[in-house]
Amino acid sequence: MSKIGVMLCGHGSRSQAAVDEFAVLAQKLPALLPEDWMVDYGYLEFANPVIRVGLDNLREAGCERILAVPGMLFAAMHAKNDIPSVLNAYSAEHGITVDYGRDLGVDAKMIAAAAERVQAAVAKADAEQGEVPLHETCLVVIGRGASDPDANANVSKVARMLWEGMGFGWCEVGYSGVTFPLVEPALEQAAKLGFKRYVVFPYFLFTGVLIDRIYGFTDMVAAANPQAQWVKADYLNDHPLVLATFAERITEILEGKNDMNCGLCKYRTQVLGFESEVGAPQESHHHHVEGQGASAPGSNVEDCALCDTFCTGACRLDAGHDHHHHHDHDHDHDHGHSHDHDHGHGHHHHGHADGHDHGHHHPRYPHADHPLGPESVRKHLKSE
């Protein structure tokens, strides 16, 4: 049999802590896989090593077949376009087989891991502040947020599974960027419901700028609503069930079970509001920030002229939508997206054009001016 290598493809972050946590995940993963499989990792943008370096390591070690998976929660542009584009180009250049797996997705193990993080936060709050029945507690689940409505909908599904499974009195869903409602308006809306306790849970894999944003806005809304308890749950990180799900995503490639559900993918189906993106070219948009490093200029809020104690996302307003390209401290989509689309390696082909014109054009998010989306942070601009 061909020697098998495993490639864990991360997004990358300007936060060194996030990069370090991803590396720990890659170090722990081999224990769940056949011992003769070699595992490496790389990042799409900002951080080092970049994806092609990890691929080089596997190829130079004699791996003849590489099983690559997106180190991301759900399927959006990075896992549908950017990562497959990098893998396809590498495969064609070096004549090596690279098979691509699917995102972690809505999975029972992932929901169980999330429930443990939420339950731990509830238990700690009960011990420190007195018990509050779950029926009198509102859960607020915050996802990454993407320009892909299918990925955003998956956050809502996970939230519903936690809400109904654990028995919270109510649940609200928000996002850290791109779509709506963003963190602050989601928390403000939840506060109006009058619950005794609010548990804010970031459905994220790793720390970073966006976790700081979620916790920062939680502190702001809590200060304005002291009548309730505000509890910040931990993100997923390297929970054993997260590792188990990654291992399953890798091994299922060999079983031919790595097809993702593309029924509502905006690149192959005319999804309501996103009809113009059907058949969009499959290309990577991140060559210009590849390998810049987590400490690149603008990576810290201290360097930002717009924000004070944490990144609010106000810099995204400069270009009129939530995906601009002068790359200040918040151009990170860390921990939020994923998809599994075979894109030319014998797996499930996406169905949109496989082009590489690299004009670096992103379709404008159709609701970029929504008052509960990125525009909601305009009031935090220092200059306004």
C-alpha positions as CSV (number, residue, x, y, z in Angstrom):
1,M,0.0,0.0,0.0
2,S,1.1,3.6,-0.6
3,K,2.5,5.4,2.4
4,I,-0.2,7.7,3.8
5,G,0.3,11.2,5.1
6,V,-2.3,13.3,6.8
7,M,-2.5,17.1,6.2
8,L,-4.4,19.3,8.7
9,C,-5.2,22.5,6.9
10,G,-5.8,25.4,9.2
11,H,-7.0,28.9,8.4
12,G,-4.3,30.7,10.4
13,S,-4.6,33.7,12.7
14,R,-2.8,36.8,13.7
15,S,-3.1,35.6,17.2
16,Q,-0.1,33.6,18.3
17,A,-2.1,31.9,21.0
18,A,-4.6,30.6,18.3
19,V,-1.7,29.3,16.1
20,D,-0.2,27.5,19.1
21,E,-3.5,25.9,20.0
22,F,-3.9,24.6,16.5
23,A,-0.4,23.1,16.6
24,V,-1.2,21.3,19.8
25,L,-4.3,19.8,18.1
26,A,-2.0,18.5,15.2
27,Q,0.4,17.0,17.8
28,K,-2.4,15.1,19.6
29,L,-4.1,13.8,16.5
30,P,-1.6,11.0,15.5
31,A,-2.6,9.0,18.7
32,L,-6.0,8.5,17.1
33,L,-4.7,7.3,13.7
34,P,-2.8,4.3,12.5
35,E,0.8,4.6,13.9
36,D,2.4,4.3,10.4
37,W,0.6,7.5,9.2
38,M,2.5,10.7,9.3
39,V,0.7,13.9,10.3
40,D,1.6,17.4,9.5
41,Y,-0.2,20.8,9.3
42,G,-0.1,24.2,7.8
43,Y,-2.1,27.4,7.5
44,L,-3.9,29.2,4.7
45,E,-2.9,32.7,5.7
46,F,-1.0,34.8,8.2
47,A,0.6,32.0,10.2
48,N,3.5,29.7,9.5
49,P,4.1,27.0,8.4
50,V,1.9,27.5,5.3
51,I,0.0,24.5,3.9
52,R,2.5,23.8,1.1
53,V,5.3,23.5,3.7
54,G,3.4,20.7,5.5
55,L,2.7,19.0,2.1
56,D,6.4,19.3,1.3
57,N,7.3,17.6,4.6
58,L,4.9,14.7,3.9
59,R,6.1,14.2,0.3
60,E,9.7,14.4,1.2
61,A,9.1,11.8,4.0
62,G,7.9,9.4,1.3
63,C,4.2,9.8,1.5
64,E,2.6,8.8,-1.8
65,R,-1.0,9.6,-0.8
66,I,-2.1,12.5,1.3
67,L,-5.4,12.8,3.2
68,A,-6.1,16.4,3.8
69,V,-8.9,17.9,5.9
70,P,-9.9,21.4,6.7
71,G,-9.2,22.3,10.4
72,M,-12.5,24.2,10.6
73,L,-16.0,23.8,11.9
74,F,-18.3,24.4,9.0
75,A,-18.2,24.7,5.2
76,A,-17.7,28.2,3.8
77,M,-15.4,29.8,1.3
78,H,-12.1,28.8,2.9
79,A,-12.9,25.1,2.8
80,K,-14.9,25.2,-0.4
81,N,-12.5,27.3,-2.4
82,D,-9.3,28.4,-0.8
83,I,-7.9,25.2,0.6
84,P,-8.9,23.0,-2.4
85,S,-7.3,25.5,-4.7
86,V,-4.0,25.2,-2.8
87,L,-4.2,21.4,-2.7
88,N,-5.1,21.0,-6.4
89,A,-2.2,23.2,-7.4
90,Y,0.2,21.3,-5.3
91,S,-1.1,17.9,-6.5
92,A,-0.7,19.0,-10.1
93,E,2.8,20.4,-9.6
94,H,4.2,17.4,-7.8
95,G,2.1,14.5,-9.2
96,I,1.1,13.3,-5.8
97,T,-2.4,12.2,-4.8
98,V,-4.1,14.5,-2.4
99,D,-7.6,13.5,-1.2
100,Y,-9.7,16.1,0.5
101,G,-12.1,15.4,3.4
102,R,-15.0,17.3,4.8
103,D,-15.6,19.8,7.6
104,L,-16.3,18.8,11.2
105,G,-19.9,19.8,10.5
106,V,-23.0,19.1,12.7
107,D,-22.0,16.0,14.4
108,A,-23.2,14.3,17.6
109,K,-19.6,14.2,19.0
110,M,-19.2,17.9,18.4
111,I,-22.5,18.7,20.1
112,A,-21.5,16.6,23.0
113,A,-18.2,18.5,23.3
114,A,-20.0,21.8,23.1
115,A,-22.4,20.7,25.8
116,E,-19.5,19.8,28.1
117,R,-18.1,23.3,27.7
118,V,-21.5,24.9,28.4
119,Q,-22.2,22.6,31.4
120,A,-18.8,23.4,32.9
121,A,-19.5,27.1,32.7
122,V,-23.0,26.6,34.3
123,A,-21.5,24.5,37.1
124,K,-18.9,27.1,37.8
125,A,-21.4,29.8,37.9
126,D,-23.7,27.8,40.2
127,A,-20.8,27.3,42.6
128,E,-19.7,30.9,42.6
129,Q,-22.9,32.8,42.2
130,G,-25.7,30.5,43.4
131,E,-27.7,28.0,41.4
132,V,-30.0,29.3,38.7
133,P,-32.4,26.8,37.0
134,L,-31.7,26.2,33.3
135,H,-35.3,27.2,32.6
136,E,-34.4,30.6,33.9
137,T,-31.2,30.7,31.8
138,C,-30.7,31.9,28.3
139,L,-28.0,30.3,26.2
140,V,-26.4,32.6,23.6
141,V,-24.3,30.7,20.9
142,I,-21.9,32.8,18.9
143,G,-20.5,31.4,15.6
144,R,-17.9,32.7,13.3
145,G,-20.2,34.1,10.6
146,A,-19.6,33.7,6.9
147,S,-20.8,34.9,3.6
148,D,-22.3,31.4,3.1
149,P,-25.8,31.1,4.5
150,D,-25.5,27.3,4.7
151,A,-22.5,27.6,7.1
152,N,-24.4,30.2,9.2
153,A,-27.4,27.9,9.3
154,N,-25.3,25.2,10.8
155,V,-24.5,27.4,13.8
156,S,-28.2,27.7,14.4
157,K,-28.7,24.0,14.2
158,V,-26.0,23.4,16.8
159,A,-27.5,26.0,19.0
160,R,-31.0,24.3,18.8
161,M,-29.5,20.9,19.6
162,L,-27.8,22.4,22.7
163,W,-30.9,24.4,23.7
164,E,-33.3,21.5,23.4
165,G,-30.9,18.8,24.6
166,M,-29.9,20.7,27.8
167,G,-33.3,22.4,28.5
168,F,-32.4,26.1,28.6
169,G,-35.2,28.5,28.9
170,W,-34.3,30.2,25.6
171,C,-31.5,30.5,23.1
172,E,-30.2,33.2,20.9
173,V,-27.6,33.0,18.1
174,G,-25.1,35.6,17.0
175,Y,-22.0,35.8,14.8
176,S,-18.6,37.4,15.2
177,G,-18.5,38.9,11.7
178,V,-19.7,39.1,8.1
179,T,-23.4,38.3,8.7
180,F,-26.0,39.3,11.3
181,P,-26.8,39.6,14.1
182,L,-23.3,40.3,15.3
183,V,-22.3,39.7,18.9
184,E,-23.3,43.0,20.5
185,P,-26.9,43.2,19.0
186,A,-27.5,39.5,19.7
187,L,-26.6,40.0,23.3
188,E,-28.6,43.2,23.6
189,Q,-31.6,41.5,22.2
190,A,-31.2,38.6,24.6
191,A,-30.9,40.9,27.5
192,K,-34.4,42.2,26.8
193,L,-35.8,38.8,27.5
194,G,-35.4,39.2,31.2
195,F,-33.6,36.0,32.1
196,K,-31.7,35.6,35.4
197,R,-28.6,34.3,33.7
198,Y,-27.1,34.4,30.3
199,V,-24.5,31.8,29.2
200,V,-22.4,33.1,26.2
201,F,-20.8,30.2,24.3
202,P,-18.4,30.8,21.4
203,Y,-18.8,27.8,19.1
204,F,-15.2,28.2,18.0
205,L,-12.2,25.8,17.9
206,F,-9.5,28.1,19.1
207,T,-8.8,31.4,20.7
208,G,-7.9,34.6,18.8
209,V,-9.1,38.0,17.9
210,L,-12.7,36.8,17.5
211,I,-12.8,35.2,20.9
212,D,-11.5,38.4,22.4
213,R,-14.3,40.2,20.6
214,I,-17.0,37.9,21.9
215,Y,-15.9,38.2,25.5
216,G,-15.3,41.9,25.1
217,F,-18.8,42.6,23.9
218,T,-20.2,40.3,26.6
219,D,-18.5,42.4,29.3
220,M,-19.9,45.6,27.7
221,V,-23.5,44.2,27.6
222,A,-23.2,42.7,31.1
223,A,-22.1,46.1,32.5
224,A,-25.2,47.7,30.9
225,N,-27.5,44.9,32.3
226,P,-26.3,44.1,35.8
227,Q,-29.7,42.7,36.8
228,A,-28.6,39.4,35.3
229,Q,-25.7,37.0,35.6
230,W,-23.4,36.9,32.6
231,V,-21.4,33.7,32.2
232,K,-18.6,33.2,29.5
233,A,-18.2,29.6,28.5
234,D,-15.0,28.3,27.0
235,Y,-14.5,27.5,23.3
236,L,-14.0,23.9,22.1
237,N,-10.2,23.8,21.8
238,D,-8.7,20.3,21.9
239,H,-11.6,18.5,23.6
240,P,-11.2,14.8,23.1
241,L,-14.4,14.6,21.1
242,V,-13.2,17.3,18.7
243,L,-10.0,15.2,18.2
244,A,-12.2,12.1,17.6
245,T,-14.2,13.9,15.0
246,F,-11.1,15.1,13.2
247,A,-9.8,11.5,13.2
248,E,-13.1,10.3,11.7
249,R,-13.1,12.9,9.0
250,I,-9.6,11.7,8.0
251,T,-10.3,7.9,8.0
252,E,-13.6,8.2,6.2
253,I,-11.8,9.5,3.2
254,L,-10.5,6.0,2.6
255,E,-14.0,4.6,3.0
256,G,-15.5,7.0,0.4
257,K,-17.7,8.6,2.9
258,N,-16.3,12.1,2.8
259,D,-19.0,13.7,0.7
260,M,-20.5,16.7,2.3
261,N,-24.1,17.8,2.0
262,C,-24.1,20.4,-0.8
263,G,-27.8,20.7,-1.2
264,L,-27.7,24.3,0.0
265,C,-24.3,25.2,-1.3
266,K,-24.4,28.7,-2.8
267,Y,-21.8,27.8,-5.5
268,R,-24.0,25.0,-7.0
269,T,-27.5,25.8,-6.0
270,Q,-29.5,29.0,-6.4
271,V,-29.8,29.8,-2.7
272,L,-32.2,32.6,-1.9
273,G,-30.3,35.9,-2.0
274,F,-27.1,34.5,-3.3
275,E,-28.2,33.4,-6.8
276,S,-25.3,35.3,-8.6
277,E,-22.6,33.2,-7.0
278,V,-23.6,29.9,-8.6
279,G,-20.6,28.6,-10.6
280,A,-18.2,31.1,-9.2
281,P,-14.5,30.3,-9.9
282,Q,-12.8,28.0,-7.4
283,E,-9.7,29.9,-6.4
284,S,-7.7,30.9,-3.3
285,H,-7.9,34.5,-2.2
286,H,-5.1,34.5,0.4
287,H,-1.8,34.4,-1.4
288,H,-1.1,38.0,-0.5
289,V,-1.1,37.3,3.3
290,E,0.2,33.7,3.1
291,G,2.9,33.2,5.8
292,Q,2.9,36.8,7.0
293,G,3.1,35.5,10.6
294,A,0.9,35.9,13.6
295,S,2.8,39.0,14.6
296,A,2.4,40.9,11.4
297,P,1.8,44.7,11.6
298,G,-1.7,45.4,12.7
299,S,-2.1,42.1,14.5
300,N,-2.6,43.7,17.9
301,V,-5.4,45.9,19.1
302,E,-2.8,48.3,20.5
303,D,-1.8,49.1,16.9
304,C,-5.4,49.9,15.9
305,A,-6.6,53.5,15.6
306,L,-10.2,52.4,15.8
307,C,-10.5,50.1,18.8
308,D,-9.6,50.4,22.5
309,T,-9.4,47.2,24.6
310,F,-10.5,44.6,22.0
311,C,-11.1,44.3,18.3
312,T,-14.7,45.4,17.5
313,G,-14.5,44.7,13.8
314,A,-14.8,48.4,13.0
315,C,-12.0,48.2,10.5
316,R,-14.2,46.2,8.3
317,L,-16.4,49.2,7.6
318,D,-13.6,50.9,5.6
319,A,-14.4,49.0,2.4
320,G,-18.2,49.0,2.8
321,H,-18.4,45.3,3.4
322,D,-17.1,42.7,5.7
323,H,-14.2,41.4,3.6
324,H,-11.8,44.1,2.8
325,H,-8.3,43.7,1.6
326,H,-5.9,46.1,3.3
327,H,-5.6,43.5,6.1
328,D,-5.6,45.3,9.4
329,H,-5.7,43.5,12.6
330,D,-9.0,41.8,12.0
331,H,-8.7,40.1,8.7
332,D,-8.9,36.7,10.3
333,H,-11.6,34.2,9.7
334,D,-10.1,31.9,12.2
335,H,-11.9,28.9,13.5
336,G,-15.1,29.4,11.6
337,H,-15.5,27.7,8.3
338,S,-15.2,24.4,6.5
339,H,-16.5,22.3,3.7
340,D,-15.6,19.1,2.0
341,H,-15.7,19.3,-1.7
342,D,-13.6,17.0,-3.7
343,H,-12.4,19.6,-6.2
344,G,-10.5,17.3,-8.4
345,H,-9.0,14.7,-6.2
346,G,-11.5,11.9,-6.8
347,H,-13.8,13.2,-4.1
348,H,-17.1,15.0,-4.3
349,H,-16.6,17.7,-6.9
350,H,-18.1,21.1,-6.1
351,G,-19.6,21.9,-9.5
352,H,-18.3,25.5,-9.9
353,A,-15.6,26.6,-12.2
354,D,-12.1,25.7,-11.3
355,G,-10.4,28.9,-12.4
356,H,-7.3,30.8,-11.2
357,D,-7.5,34.3,-12.5
358,H,-6.6,35.6,-9.0
359,G,-8.3,38.9,-9.6
360,H,-9.0,38.8,-5.9
361,H,-12.6,39.8,-6.1
362,H,-15.1,38.8,-3.5
363,P,-18.8,39.1,-4.2
364,R,-20.3,41.8,-1.9
365,Y,-22.2,40.2,0.9
366,P,-25.8,41.0,0.0
367,H,-26.7,42.3,3.5
368,A,-23.5,44.2,4.3
369,D,-25.6,47.2,5.3
370,H,-27.8,45.3,7.7
371,P,-28.1,47.4,10.9
372,L,-27.4,44.3,13.1
373,G,-24.4,43.3,11.0
374,P,-21.0,45.0,10.7
375,E,-22.7,48.4,10.6
376,S,-23.7,47.8,14.2
377,V,-20.1,48.5,15.3
378,R,-20.0,51.9,13.7
379,K,-20.9,53.6,17.0
380,H,-17.6,52.3,18.5
381,L,-15.4,54.1,16.0
382,K,-13.1,56.4,17.9
383,S,-13.5,59.1,15.2
384,E,-17.3,59.1,15.2
